[in-house]
Amino acid sequence: MITDIAEAKSGVVLTQRLDRFRIKGGKWIDCPVMGAARIENGKIKEWRDYYDNLRLRAQMS
């Protein structure tokens, strides 16, 4: 689920979203993600996602 999105004049698009995953045993975990993509001529040239690995791992245990 995307919670926020913004585009800079340079073509960089920033997204803040919540990714949900179902793991073994049917448990759902939430992973807040910050994404950055560089767009050129309508195509994605670079894409990076950043998340808190410790928070994700804590939910998995």
N, CA, C and O atoms as a CHARMM CRD file, in Angstrom:
* protein
*
  244
    1    1 MET  N      0.85400  -1.15900   0.00000 PROA 1      0.00000
    2    1 MET  CA     0.00000   0.00000   0.00000 PROA 1      0.00000
    3    1 MET  C      0.90800   1.23200   0.00000 PROA 1      0.00000
    4    1 MET  O      1.74700   1.38700   0.88700 PROA 1      0.00000
    5    2 ILE  N      0.73900   2.11000  -0.99700 PROA 2      0.00000
    6    2 ILE  CA     1.50200   3.35000  -1.05100 PROA 2      0.00000
    7    2 ILE  C      0.82600   4.36700  -0.13900 PROA 2      0.00000
    8    2 ILE  O     -0.37900   4.60200  -0.23200 PROA 2      0.00000
    9    3 THR  N      1.63000   4.96900   0.75100 PROA 3      0.00000
   10    3 THR  CA     1.08200   5.96500   1.68000 PROA 3      0.00000
   11    3 THR  C      1.41400   7.39000   1.25000 PROA 3      0.00000
   12    3 THR  O      0.64300   8.31300   1.51500 PROA 3      0.00000
   13    4 ASP  N      2.57000   7.57700   0.58300 PROA 4      0.00000
   14    4 ASP  CA     2.97000   8.89200   0.09300 PROA 4      0.00000
   15    4 ASP  C      3.77100   8.72200  -1.18500 PROA 4      0.00000
   16    4 ASP  O      4.47300   7.72600  -1.36300 PROA 4      0.00000
   17    5 ILE  N      3.65900   9.71400  -2.08300 PROA 5      0.00000
   18    5 ILE  CA     4.43600   9.69600  -3.31500 PROA 5      0.00000
   19    5 ILE  C      4.74100  11.13700  -3.70700 PROA 5      0.00000
   20    5 ILE  O      3.90800  12.02700  -3.54000 PROA 5      0.00000
   21    6 ALA  N      5.94900  11.35400  -4.23300 PROA 6      0.00000
   22    6 ALA  CA     6.35500  12.69800  -4.65100 PROA 6      0.00000
   23    6 ALA  C      7.30400  12.57100  -5.83000 PROA 6      0.00000
   24    6 ALA  O      8.04100  11.59300  -5.95100 PROA 6      0.00000
   25    7 GLU  N      7.27200  13.58300  -6.70400 PROA 7      0.00000
   26    7 GLU  CA     8.18900  13.61500  -7.84500 PROA 7      0.00000
   27    7 GLU  C      8.93600  14.94000  -7.85900 PROA 7      0.00000
   28    7 GLU  O      8.33400  16.00400  -7.71200 PROA 7      0.00000
   29    8 ALA  N     10.23900  14.87100  -8.03500 PROA 8      0.00000
   30    8 ALA  CA    11.06200  16.07000  -8.14000 PROA 8      0.00000
   31    8 ALA  C     11.18200  16.48000  -9.61000 PROA 8      0.00000
   32    8 ALA  O     10.95300  15.66300 -10.50200 PROA 8      0.00000
   33    9 LYS  N     11.53200  17.71600  -9.85800 PROA 9      0.00000
   34    9 LYS  CA    11.72000  18.19100 -11.23500 PROA 9      0.00000
   35    9 LYS  C     12.77600  17.38600 -11.97700 PROA 9      0.00000
   36    9 LYS  O     12.74000  17.28400 -13.20300 PROA 9      0.00000
   37   10 SER  N     13.71200  16.81700 -11.23400 PROA 10     0.00000
   38   10 SER  CA    14.79600  16.02600 -11.83100 PROA 10     0.00000
   39   10 SER  C     14.31900  14.67800 -12.37200 PROA 10     0.00000
   40   10 SER  O     15.06600  13.99000 -13.06800 PROA 10     0.00000
   41   11 GLY  N     13.07700  14.29900 -12.05500 PROA 11     0.00000
   42   11 GLY  CA    12.56800  13.00400 -12.49500 PROA 11     0.00000
   43   11 GLY  C     12.68900  11.92000 -11.44900 PROA 11     0.00000
   44   11 GLY  O     12.36100  10.76600 -11.72600 PROA 11     0.00000
   45   12 VAL  N     13.14900  12.25200 -10.25900 PROA 12     0.00000
   46   12 VAL  CA    13.23700  11.27500  -9.17300 PROA 12     0.00000
   47   12 VAL  C     11.86800  11.16400  -8.50800 PROA 12     0.00000
   48   12 VAL  O     11.26800  12.16800  -8.12400 PROA 12     0.00000
   49   13 VAL  N     11.38900   9.94300  -8.38100 PROA 13     0.00000
   50   13 VAL  CA    10.10500   9.68300  -7.73400 PROA 13     0.00000
   51   13 VAL  C     10.37500   8.98400  -6.40500 PROA 13     0.00000
   52   13 VAL  O     11.08100   7.97700  -6.35800 PROA 13     0.00000
   53   14 LEU  N      9.81500   9.52000  -5.33800 PROA 14     0.00000
   54   14 LEU  CA     9.97300   8.95300  -4.00400 PROA 14     0.00000
   55   14 LEU  C      8.64200   8.37300  -3.55800 PROA 14     0.00000
   56   14 LEU  O      7.59900   9.01100  -3.70500 PROA 14     0.00000
   57   15 THR  N      8.67700   7.17800  -3.02000 PROA 15     0.00000
   58   15 THR  CA     7.45900   6.55100  -2.50800 PROA 15     0.00000
   59   15 THR  C      7.69000   6.07500  -1.08700 PROA 15     0.00000
   60   15 THR  O      8.78000   5.63000  -0.72700 PROA 15     0.00000
   61   16 GLN  N      6.65300   6.17900  -0.29900 PROA 16     0.00000
   62   16 GLN  CA     6.64600   5.59700   1.04000 PROA 16     0.00000
   63   16 GLN  C      5.48700   4.61500   1.02500 PROA 16     0.00000
   64   16 GLN  O      4.36200   4.97300   0.67600 PROA 16     0.00000
   65   17 ARG  N      5.76900   3.37100   1.40800 PROA 17     0.00000
   66   17 ARG  CA     4.72200   2.35400   1.31700 PROA 17     0.00000
   67   17 ARG  C      4.86500   1.32600   2.42600 PROA 17     0.00000
   68   17 ARG  O      5.86600   1.28100   3.14100 PROA 17     0.00000
   69   18 LEU  N      3.84000   0.51000   2.54600 PROA 18     0.00000
   70   18 LEU  CA     3.83600  -0.57700   3.51600 PROA 18     0.00000
   71   18 LEU  C      3.65000  -1.87600   2.73900 PROA 18     0.00000
   72   18 LEU  O      2.59500  -2.11200   2.15200 PROA 18     0.00000
   73   19 ASP  N      4.68000  -2.71000   2.74200 PROA 19     0.00000
   74   19 ASP  CA     4.60400  -4.02200   2.09900 PROA 19     0.00000
   75   19 ASP  C      4.19000  -5.04200   3.15000 PROA 19     0.00000
   76   19 ASP  O      4.68200  -5.01400   4.27800 PROA 19     0.00000
   77   20 ARG  N      3.28700  -5.94000   2.77800 PROA 20     0.00000
   78   20 ARG  CA     2.84000  -6.99100   3.70000 PROA 20     0.00000
   79   20 ARG  C      3.20800  -8.34200   3.11100 PROA 20     0.00000
   80   20 ARG  O      3.06100  -8.57600   1.91200 PROA 20     0.00000
   81   21 PHE  N      3.69000  -9.22800   3.97600 PROA 21     0.00000
   82   21 PHE  CA     4.07900 -10.57000   3.56800 PROA 21     0.00000
   83   21 PHE  C      3.45100 -11.59100   4.49200 PROA 21     0.00000
   84   21 PHE  O      3.32800 -11.35500   5.69400 PROA 21     0.00000
   85   22 ARG  N      3.05600 -12.71100   3.94500 PROA 22     0.00000
   86   22 ARG  CA     2.58200 -13.83200   4.76200 PROA 22     0.00000
   87   22 ARG  C      3.73000 -14.82400   4.85800 PROA 22     0.00000
   88   22 ARG  O      4.26900 -15.27300   3.84700 PROA 22     0.00000
   89   23 ILE  N      4.09400 -15.15900   6.09200 PROA 23     0.00000
   90   23 ILE  CA     5.19300 -16.09300   6.31000 PROA 23     0.00000
   91   23 ILE  C      4.62900 -17.42300   6.80800 PROA 23     0.00000
   92   23 ILE  O      3.41600 -17.58700   6.94200 PROA 23     0.00000
   93   24 LYS  N      5.51800 -18.35400   7.07600 PROA 24     0.00000
   94   24 LYS  CA     5.09600 -19.68200   7.54100 PROA 24     0.00000
   95   24 LYS  C      4.14400 -19.57300   8.71400 PROA 24     0.00000
   96   24 LYS  O      4.30400 -18.70700   9.57400 PROA 24     0.00000
   97   25 GLY  N      3.17700 -20.42900   8.74900 PROA 25     0.00000
   98   25 GLY  CA     2.18800 -20.42900   9.81700 PROA 25     0.00000
   99   25 GLY  C      1.04900 -19.44800   9.56900 PROA 25     0.00000
  100   25 GLY  O      0.16500 -19.29100  10.41100 PROA 25     0.00000
  101   26 GLY  N      1.07000 -18.78900   8.41100 PROA 26     0.00000
  102   26 GLY  CA    -0.01500 -17.87300   8.06800 PROA 26     0.00000
  103   26 GLY  C      0.07800 -16.49800   8.71500 PROA 26     0.00000
  104   26 GLY  O     -0.84500 -15.69200   8.59100 PROA 26     0.00000
  105   27 LYS  N      1.19200 -16.21800   9.40900 PROA 27     0.00000
  106   27 LYS  CA     1.36900 -14.92800  10.07600 PROA 27     0.00000
  107   27 LYS  C      1.68900 -13.83900   9.04100 PROA 27     0.00000
  108   27 LYS  O      2.46700 -14.06000   8.11200 PROA 27     0.00000
  109   28 TRP  N      1.07700 -12.66300   9.21800 PROA 28     0.00000
  110   28 TRP  CA     1.35500 -11.50800   8.36500 PROA 28     0.00000
  111   28 TRP  C      2.36700 -10.60500   9.04500 PROA 28     0.00000
  112   28 TRP  O      2.29200 -10.37600  10.25200 PROA 28     0.00000
  113   29 ILE  N      3.32700 -10.08500   8.26100 PROA 29     0.00000
  114   29 ILE  CA     4.27600  -9.10700   8.77900 PROA 29     0.00000
  115   29 ILE  C      4.22600  -7.86900   7.89000 PROA 29     0.00000
  116   29 ILE  O      3.96600  -7.96600   6.69100 PROA 29     0.00000
  117   30 ASP  N      4.47600  -6.70800   8.48600 PROA 30     0.00000
  118   30 ASP  CA     4.46300  -5.43400   7.77000 PROA 30     0.00000
  119   30 ASP  C      5.88400  -4.89900   7.66200 PROA 30     0.00000
  120   30 ASP  O      6.66300  -4.96700   8.61300 PROA 30     0.00000
  121   31 CYS  N      6.20600  -4.37100   6.49600 PROA 31     0.00000
  122   31 CYS  CA     7.52800  -3.82200   6.26100 PROA 31     0.00000
  123   31 CYS  C      7.39800  -2.42800   5.64400 PROA 31     0.00000
  124   31 CYS  O      7.10900  -2.31100   4.45400 PROA 31     0.00000
  125   32 PRO  N      7.60900  -1.36300   6.43800 PROA 32     0.00000
  126   32 PRO  CA     7.61000  -0.01900   5.86300 PROA 32     0.00000
  127   32 PRO  C      8.81100   0.13200   4.91400 PROA 32     0.00000
  128   32 PRO  O      9.93000  -0.24600   5.25800 PROA 32     0.00000
  129   33 VAL  N      8.56900   0.68200   3.72700 PROA 33     0.00000
  130   33 VAL  CA     9.60800   0.80000   2.70900 PROA 33     0.00000
  131   33 VAL  C      9.63700   2.21900   2.15200 PROA 33     0.00000
  132   33 VAL  O      8.59400   2.83400   1.92800 PROA 33     0.00000
  133   34 MET  N     10.84200   2.72500   1.93400 PROA 34     0.00000
  134   34 MET  CA    11.05000   3.99500   1.23700 PROA 34     0.00000
  135   34 MET  C     11.66700   3.64500  -0.10500 PROA 34     0.00000
  136   34 MET  O     12.72000   3.01000  -0.15900 PROA 34     0.00000
  137   35 GLY  N     11.01900   4.05300  -1.18800 PROA 35     0.00000
  138   35 GLY  CA    11.52500   3.75000  -2.51700 PROA 35     0.00000
  139   35 GLY  C     11.93300   5.02000  -3.24500 PROA 35     0.00000
  140   35 GLY  O     11.32700   6.07700  -3.06800 PROA 35     0.00000
  141   36 ALA  N     12.97100   4.90000  -4.06900 PROA 36     0.00000
  142   36 ALA  CA    13.42200   6.02000  -4.89200 PROA 36     0.00000
  143   36 ALA  C     13.68600   5.48200  -6.29800 PROA 36     0.00000
  144   36 ALA  O     14.40000   4.49500  -6.47200 PROA 36     0.00000
  145   37 ALA  N     13.10700   6.13400  -7.28400 PROA 37     0.00000
  146   37 ALA  CA    13.29200   5.72400  -8.67500 PROA 37     0.00000
  147   37 ALA  C     13.64700   6.94300  -9.51600 PROA 37     0.00000
  148   37 ALA  O     13.06300   8.01400  -9.34900 PROA 37     0.00000
  149   38 ARG  N     14.60800   6.77300 -10.41900 PROA 38     0.00000
  150   38 ARG  CA    14.97300   7.84400 -11.35200 PROA 38     0.00000
  151   38 ARG  C     14.33900   7.51600 -12.69400 PROA 38     0.00000
  152   38 ARG  O     14.57300   6.44600 -13.25500 PROA 38     0.00000
  153   39 ILE  N     13.54300   8.43000 -13.20000 PROA 39     0.00000
  154   39 ILE  CA    12.80500   8.23800 -14.44200 PROA 39     0.00000
  155   39 ILE  C     13.44300   9.07400 -15.54400 PROA 39     0.00000
  156   39 ILE  O     13.72200  10.25700 -15.35000 PROA 39     0.00000
  157   40 GLU  N     13.67400   8.45600 -16.70500 PROA 40     0.00000
  158   40 GLU  CA    14.16300   9.17000 -17.88700 PROA 40     0.00000
  159   40 GLU  C     13.34900   8.72200 -19.09000 PROA 40     0.00000
  160   40 GLU  O     13.21000   7.52600 -19.34500 PROA 40     0.00000
  161   41 ASN  N     12.81700   9.67900 -19.82000 PROA 41     0.00000
  162   41 ASN  CA    12.01900   9.38600 -21.01900 PROA 41     0.00000
  163   41 ASN  C     10.89400   8.39700 -20.72900 PROA 41     0.00000
  164   41 ASN  O     10.59100   7.53400 -21.55200 PROA 41     0.00000
  165   42 GLY  N     10.27600   8.52700 -19.55100 PROA 42     0.00000
  166   42 GLY  CA     9.14600   7.67800 -19.19000 PROA 42     0.00000
  167   42 GLY  C      9.50800   6.27200 -18.75700 PROA 42     0.00000
  168   42 GLY  O      8.62000   5.44100 -18.56500 PROA 42     0.00000
  169   43 LYS  N     10.79400   5.98500 -18.59800 PROA 43     0.00000
  170   43 LYS  CA    11.23500   4.64700 -18.18900 PROA 43     0.00000
  171   43 LYS  C     12.05800   4.73200 -16.90700 PROA 43     0.00000
  172   43 LYS  O     12.76100   5.71400 -16.67000 PROA 43     0.00000
  173   44 ILE  N     11.96100   3.69100 -16.08500 PROA 44     0.00000
  174   44 ILE  CA    12.74000   3.62700 -14.85400 PROA 44     0.00000
  175   44 ILE  C     14.19000   3.29800 -15.20700 PROA 44     0.00000
  176   44 ILE  O     14.47300   2.26900 -15.82200 PROA 44     0.00000
  177   45 LYS  N     15.10400   4.18400 -14.81000 PROA 45     0.00000
  178   45 LYS  CA    16.54400   3.97000 -15.04400 PROA 45     0.00000
  179   45 LYS  C     17.23100   3.39900 -13.81100 PROA 45     0.00000
  180   45 LYS  O     18.14900   2.58700 -13.93300 PROA 45     0.00000
  181   46 GLU  N     16.80300   3.80800 -12.64100 PROA 46     0.00000
  182   46 GLU  CA    17.34400   3.30000 -11.37000 PROA 46     0.00000
  183   46 GLU  C     16.20000   3.16400 -10.38500 PROA 46     0.00000
  184   46 GLU  O     15.26400   3.96300 -10.39200 PROA 46     0.00000
  185   47 TRP  N     16.27900   2.13800  -9.53100 PROA 47     0.00000
  186   47 TRP  CA    15.24600   1.92900  -8.52500 PROA 47     0.00000
  187   47 TRP  C     15.91500   1.38400  -7.26800 PROA 47     0.00000
  188   47 TRP  O     16.65200   0.39900  -7.31600 PROA 47     0.00000
  189   48 ARG  N     15.64900   2.03100  -6.16200 PROA 48     0.00000
  190   48 ARG  CA    16.20200   1.58900  -4.88500 PROA 48     0.00000
  191   48 ARG  C     15.08100   1.52600  -3.85400 PROA 48     0.00000
  192   48 ARG  O     14.22000   2.40500  -3.81000 PROA 48     0.00000
  193   49 ASP  N     15.09400   0.49900  -3.03900 PROA 49     0.00000
  194   49 ASP  CA    14.16700   0.37200  -1.91700 PROA 49     0.00000
  195   49 ASP  C     14.98000   0.28500  -0.63500 PROA 49     0.00000
  196   49 ASP  O     16.00900  -0.38700  -0.58000 PROA 49     0.00000
  197   50 TYR  N     14.50600   0.97200   0.39100 PROA 50     0.00000
  198   50 TYR  CA    15.18100   0.98600   1.68700 PROA 50     0.00000
  199   50 TYR  C     14.18000   0.59300   2.77100 PROA 50     0.00000
  200   50 TYR  O     13.04800   1.07800   2.78600 PROA 50     0.00000
  201   51 TYR  N     14.60500  -0.28800   3.67800 PROA 51     0.00000
  202   51 TYR  CA    13.73900  -0.72700   4.76500 PROA 51     0.00000
  203   51 TYR  C     14.58600  -1.02000   5.99800 PROA 51     0.00000
  204   51 TYR  O     15.80700  -1.14800   5.91000 PROA 51     0.00000
  205   52 ASP  N     13.93500  -1.12300   7.12600 PROA 52     0.00000
  206   52 ASP  CA    14.59600  -1.39600   8.40300 PROA 52     0.00000
  207   52 ASP  C     14.68200  -2.91100   8.59000 PROA 52     0.00000
  208   52 ASP  O     13.70900  -3.55600   8.98100 PROA 52     0.00000
  209   53 ASN  N     15.83200  -3.45300   8.31400 PROA 53     0.00000
  210   53 ASN  CA    16.02500  -4.90700   8.38000 PROA 53     0.00000
  211   53 ASN  C     15.79100  -5.45100   9.79300 PROA 53     0.00000
  212   53 ASN  O     15.22500  -6.53400   9.94300 PROA 53     0.00000
  213   54 LEU  N     16.21400  -4.72400  10.82300 PROA 54     0.00000
  214   54 LEU  CA    16.02400  -5.19000  12.20300 PROA 54     0.00000
  215   54 LEU  C     14.54000  -5.29500  12.54100 PROA 54     0.00000
  216   54 LEU  O     14.11500  -6.26000  13.17600 PROA 54     0.00000
  217   55 ARG  N     13.75500  -4.31200  12.12100 PROA 55     0.00000
  218   55 ARG  CA    12.31700  -4.34900  12.38500 PROA 55     0.00000
  219   55 ARG  C     11.65100  -5.53600  11.66900 PROA 55     0.00000
  220   55 ARG  O     10.78600  -6.20900  12.23000 PROA 55     0.00000
  221   56 LEU  N     12.06300  -5.76900  10.45000 PROA 56     0.00000
  222   56 LEU  CA    11.51700  -6.88600   9.68700 PROA 56     0.00000
  223   56 LEU  C     11.87600  -8.21600  10.34800 PROA 56     0.00000
  224   56 LEU  O     11.01600  -9.08200  10.50400 PROA 56     0.00000
  225   57 ARG  N     13.12600  -8.37900  10.73000 PROA 57     0.00000
  226   57 ARG  CA    13.57200  -9.62200  11.34500 PROA 57     0.00000
  227   57 ARG  C     12.89900  -9.86700  12.69300 PROA 57     0.00000
  228   57 ARG  O     12.61200 -11.01000  13.04700 PROA 57     0.00000
  229   58 ALA  N     12.64800  -8.79800  13.44000 PROA 58     0.00000
  230   58 ALA  CA    11.98200  -8.93800  14.74300 PROA 58     0.00000
  231   58 ALA  C     10.56600  -9.51200  14.56800 PROA 58     0.00000
  232   58 ALA  O     10.10900 -10.29400  15.40200 PROA 58     0.00000
  233   59 GLN  N      9.88500  -9.13200  13.50600 PROA 59     0.00000
  234   59 GLN  CA     8.54100  -9.65000  13.25000 PROA 59     0.00000
  235   59 GLN  C      8.56700 -11.10500  12.81200 PROA 59     0.00000
  236   59 GLN  O      7.59900 -11.84200  13.00300 PROA 59     0.00000
  237   60 MET  N      9.67500 -11.50700  12.22700 PROA 60     0.00000
  238   60 MET  CA     9.76900 -12.87500  11.69500 PROA 60     0.00000
  239   60 MET  C     10.05800 -13.89500  12.79200 PROA 60     0.00000
  240   60 MET  O      9.87400 -15.09300  12.57800 PROA 60     0.00000
  241   61 SER  N     10.50500 -13.44400  13.96000 PROA 61     0.00000
  242   61 SER  CA    10.84500 -14.39800  15.01900 PROA 61     0.00000
  243   61 SER  C      9.67100 -14.68800  15.91700 PROA 61     0.00000
  244   61 SER  O      9.79300 -15.47200  16.85900 PROA 61     0.00000
